[in-house]
Amino acid sequence: MELLQNIIVLAIFLVALGYLVTKFIWKPAFLGGKSNSKACGEDDCGCH
């Protein structure tokens, strides 16, 4: 029973760690400056 609990805790930890890596490290590294250019299009619309 204790082994099963350890496996479940490890699985949940790995899923949470994977989520945090993709949320804060993986995607921002590949987005670069693209997120700002998509907000207003190609010309500066003065919306910010």
N, C-alpha and C positions, 0 to 999 in steps of 0.2 A: 504494500500500500504506500509506503514511504517513497519507493522508487517511482511509482506512478505520479505522485505529487511533484517530485523533483523534475520529472520529464515535462509535466504540464507547466510548471513555473518557468522552466528553461524555454519552452516553446513560446509562451506569452512574452517573455523577455526579448527573445529574438525577433518576434513580430513587432514589438514596440520599438526596438532599436532600428529595425529596418525602416519603419515608418519615419522615425526621426531623421535618419540618414537621407531618405529620399525627399523629405520635406525641407530640410535646412541645408543640406550639403550637396546632394546630387543634382537637383534641378537648378538651383541658383548658379552653380558652376557652369552649366550649359546655356542658361538664358542670357547671361552677359547683360548687354544694354538693350536687348530686344523688347523687354517688357515696356519700356518707356516709349518706344517708337510705335507700338501698337495702340497705345491709349488715345493718341490724338491723330493718328494717321500720318501722312507724309508731310503735310504742312502744319505749322503751328497755328492752331485754331484759337488760342488765347483762352482755353477753358480752364487753365490752372493758374 
